[in-house]
Amino acid sequence: DRLAQTVADGDRAAGALLRAAGWAPLVTEWLLEIALPVPGGVPEPPPGVTVRPFAAGDERAAHRLTEDAFDEWQQRRKPYDEWARHTVHRASFTPSASPLAFDGGQLVGVLLSLDVPASGEGYVERLAVRRDHRGRGLARLLLATAFRAFAGRGRRACTLGTHTDTGALSLYEHLGMTVRHSSTIYGTPLAAVPGAGPGGG
């Protein structure tokens, strides 16, 4: 077990203080953005792949695919009800900006979006491509489709979050996204914190 603390990367003093106390950086998180509309349009799908917006009835398949993909780095698989509260059951969930990719009738890529008109921005809440269909440009295709949908809704930008465990930062930067802000999660074993162990305090 360990304690964790998130520090904005711009707060160098706090980061230095934690490192001096023996805390180690665990994960870096980034919020990326891109201005809309994005020049260049939407690429053609790979042979055999079709893309359509999310529709009622897609929930369970989208849950399975995104959790299968996220299982490669997440500590705990989210059951459907918990996953749905953060995605398709949110009031801001936007099916028209949530494209799905199919190959031969099988779901192979999912992008789920949120839209908060007050912010003037769209947000990519989930993006996942089935492992055996990666390297085909599906993530780029789904993102470009979502960007176009948000531009059509009058949004000025689209954002998404990622972290070091996903290995996706370079993909997003290659697509023209830039880092708006970043933060680092520091951790230390509970045993290293006075009073944090059994009977402590």
N, C-alpha and C positions, 0 to 999 in steps of 0.2 A: 504494500500500500504506500501511496505517496500523497503529498500535498502538491497542489498546482496553483500557479498564479499567472494570469495573462497581463502582459505589459505592452503598451503601444511602442512600436519600434522607435518612434520619435522621442520617447522618454528615456534617454540614455542613462540618466542618473539612476532611475529605478532599476534598469537592467543591470547596471554595474553593481548596485547594492546587492541584488539577489545573487549575482555571480560571486561576489566577494564573500557572501554568506554560505557558499557551497551549493547553491541552486544551479541546476544545469538546464540549458535550453532543450526542449523536447520537440516542439512543433512550431513552425512559422505559418501564420494564416494571412491570407491576402484578400482584400476586396478589390476586384477589378471592374473597370468601366469601359464603355465604348460609346461614342457619340452617334446618334441616329439622325438621318438614315445613313447606313453604311454603303459606301460606293462599291460597285461590282456585282450587286445582286446575289441571287441564290444559285449555287452550282447545280449541275445536273446530277441526279442520283446515280449511283453505280448500277450496272446492269442487274435487273431483277429486283431492285429496291424501289418501293413506293413510300411516299410520305403523306400523312394526313394529320389533321388536328386531333387531339384527344377528344374522345366521345364517351358518353355514359356507357358503362360496361367494360371499360379499359382498366378500371382501377386495380383489380387483383393481378392482372398480368404486369402492369406497370410496377406494382409493389414487388413482385417476384424478381423482375429484371433489375430494378435499381438496387434492391437489397443484395442480390447475388453479386452485383458489381462492387457494391460498397463493402461486402464481406471481406474483400481483399485487404482492407485496412482498418475498418471500424471494429471496435472492441465488442460490440453486442449487436446482433441482428434485431431490428425493430419489428415487432409484431404488427399486423396490418392496421389495427385500430390506432396505434401510436403513430405509425407512418402517415396514415391518412389525416390525422389532426394537423400535421405539419405541412401537408401537401394538398391533396384533392378536396379536403373538407374545409379548407380555409376560405373565408369570405373573399379574399383577394386572388384565389386561384383563377387562372385565365385559360380555359381550354383552347381558345382560338390562337393563343401564342404558345401552345404546348404541343409541338409536333412529335409524332411517333413514326418510326421507320420500321417497315416490314420487308421481309425477304421470303418470297414463296408463302405468304400468309402467316409467317412466324414473326413475332415482335422481336426486333433486334436492337432497337435504339429508342430511348425515352428522354424527352426534355420536358420538364414541368415548370411552368412560369407563374409568377405572382405579379399583379399589377396594382399599384397604389397611386391613383390619379393625383393625389395631393403632392406627391414627390416629383411628378413629371417623369418618372422612370419605371422601367420594367425590371424584374429581378428573376434570374434563373435559379430556381430553388433546387432542382435535381437535374443532372445530366449523366446518363449512363449508356454505354454500348456493350452488348454482349461480347464476352471475351473472344469468341471465335469469329467475330465480325469486325474486330478492331483493325486499324490500318487501311480501311477502305474510304476514309473521309466522311464517315457518318456523323461524327461529332461536329465537324465543320459544317456539314449540311444542315443539321438540326439547329445549330446556333444561328446560321445565316437565315434560316426560316423564321426563327423566333424574333431575330432583330427586325426583319421585314414586317412581321406582324405588329410589333410594338411601334415601329415607325408609322404604320398605317393607323394606329390608335393615337397618334400625335405625341408620342413620348419622345423626349429629347435625348435619352440615354438608356442603356441597359447595363445592369451590374450583375455580378455573381461572386460567390466566395469560393475559395479553394485553400488547400494547405499542402504542406510538404509531402504528406503521406500519399496523396493522390498522384503526384508526379505530373500534374496537368498544367502547371504554370506556363511552361514554354509553348504549349499548344495555344493557350489563350492569347499570349503575347504575339504569337505568329499571326493570329487572326486580327491583330490590331488593337487588342484590349491593353489597357495600361493600369498600373497599380494605383488605386486611389489612396489606400492606406494599408498598413500591415502591422501585425502584432506577433509576439512570440510568447508561447506558453512555457514557463519554467517549472521544474519539478524538483522535489527533494523527498527522500524517503522519510516516512513518519518517524522512524527511529532517530533521525537526525534532528528532530524538533523537540526541544525540552518540553516535557509535560504532555506530549502527543501520544505516547504509548499507553498500553493498558495500565490503568490506575493512575495515569498522569493527571496533573492539575491539582 
